[in-house]
Amino acid sequence: MKIVKFNNGTGALLCNDCGVIIDYGFNHEDKIYLCNECLGTPMTPQEIVDHKNKWKMANYFESHTHTDLRSEVTQWCKDHCFKWRYDIKRFTDIYGDTVRFELEEDFTAFNDWYKERING
């Protein structure tokens, strides 16, 4: 997931998309890193699919939701996450959908919202 290469004896953390140096050193969390330019560049639909397929084949964070809240779950994801950082699978269980997130911070924020929505 992360790309760290030697740079004259010092590690260089590279953007997973364009390869530009983001940071130096070797101690970085193992996740996908994108530079500010790549984050601000809209992806084409094909690039979104390709990016999702990459992280779905590796590690991701998963939440199970009720189908009655599908439209609210979908709207939350659209409002709070980039398209390429979540995936919603419908009817993965009886009355259940599955939401998968690339990043733990999106997963945590979603679960906080979902618990509050269910309980109150």
C-alpha positions in Angstrom: 0.0 0.0 0.0 2.5 2.7 1.1 5.4 3.3 -1.2 8.7 4.2 0.5 11.9 4.2 -1.6 15.5 4.9 -0.7 16.5 8.5 -1.4 20.2 8.9 -0.8 20.0 6.8 2.3 16.8 8.4 3.6 13.4 6.9 3.0 11.0 8.9 0.8 7.2 8.4 1.1 5.7 8.6 -2.4 2.2 9.5 -3.6 0.5 6.2 -4.7 -0.9 7.9 -7.8 1.8 10.2 -9.3 4.9 9.2 -7.4 5.9 12.6 -6.0 7.7 12.7 -2.6 5.2 13.5 0.2 7.4 13.0 3.2 10.8 11.6 4.3 11.7 8.7 6.6 10.6 5.1 7.0 8.0 5.2 9.8 4.7 5.6 8.0 1.4 3.9 8.5 0.7 1.2 5.9 -2.1 2.9 3.9 -2.5 4.6 0.6 -1.0 8.1 0.5 -2.0 10.8 -2.1 -0.4 14.2 -2.5 -2.6 17.3 -2.3 -2.6 17.6 -6.1 -3.9 14.1 -6.6 -6.5 14.6 -3.9 -7.8 17.7 -5.6 -7.8 16.1 -9.1 -11.1 14.6 -9.9 -10.8 11.0 -11.0 -12.4 9.6 -14.1 -15.0 6.8 -13.5 -12.5 4.2 -14.7 -9.8 5.6 -12.3 -12.3 5.4 -9.4 -13.1 1.7 -10.2 -9.4 0.9 -10.6 -8.6 2.6 -7.3 -11.4 0.8 -5.4 -10.4 -2.5 -6.8 -6.8 -2.0 -5.5 -7.8 -1.4 -1.9 -10.7 -3.9 -1.9 -8.2 -6.6 -2.7 -6.0 -5.6 0.2 -7.3 -4.4 3.6 -10.4 -2.4 4.2 -12.8 -1.5 7.0 -16.3 -3.0 6.9 -19.6 -2.0 8.6 -23.0 -3.8 8.3 -26.1 -1.7 8.1 -29.8 -2.2 7.9 -31.5 -1.9 4.5 -34.2 0.5 5.9 -31.4 3.1 6.3 -29.8 2.5 2.9 -30.7 6.0 1.5 -29.4 7.7 4.6 -26.2 5.6 4.6 -25.6 6.4 1.0 -26.2 10.1 1.5 -23.8 10.1 4.5 -21.1 8.5 2.4 -21.6 11.0 -0.5 -21.4 13.9 1.9 -18.4 12.8 4.0 -16.2 10.6 1.8 -14.6 10.8 -1.6 -16.2 8.3 -4.1 -13.1 6.2 -4.3 -12.8 5.7 -0.6 -16.1 3.7 0.1 -18.1 1.0 -1.5 -21.7 -0.1 -0.7 -22.8 -3.6 -1.3 -26.6 -4.2 -1.2 -28.3 -7.2 0.4 -25.3 -8.9 1.7 -27.5 -10.4 4.4 -31.2 -10.5 5.1 -32.2 -6.9 5.6 -28.5 -6.0 5.6 -26.1 -4.0 3.4 -22.3 -3.8 3.8 -20.3 -0.6 3.6 -16.6 -0.9 3.0 -14.1 1.9 3.6 -10.5 2.4 2.4 -9.5 4.5 5.4 -10.0 3.9 9.1 -10.9 7.5 9.8 -13.9 7.3 7.4 -14.9 4.0 9.0 -14.8 5.4 12.5 -16.7 8.6 11.6 -19.3 6.5 9.8 -19.7 4.1 12.8 -20.1 7.0 15.2 -22.8 8.5 13.0 -24.5 5.2 12.5 -24.6 4.3 16.2 -26.1 7.7 17.0 -28.6 7.3 14.2 -29.7 3.8 15.4 -29.8 4.7 19.2 -31.3 8.1 19.1 
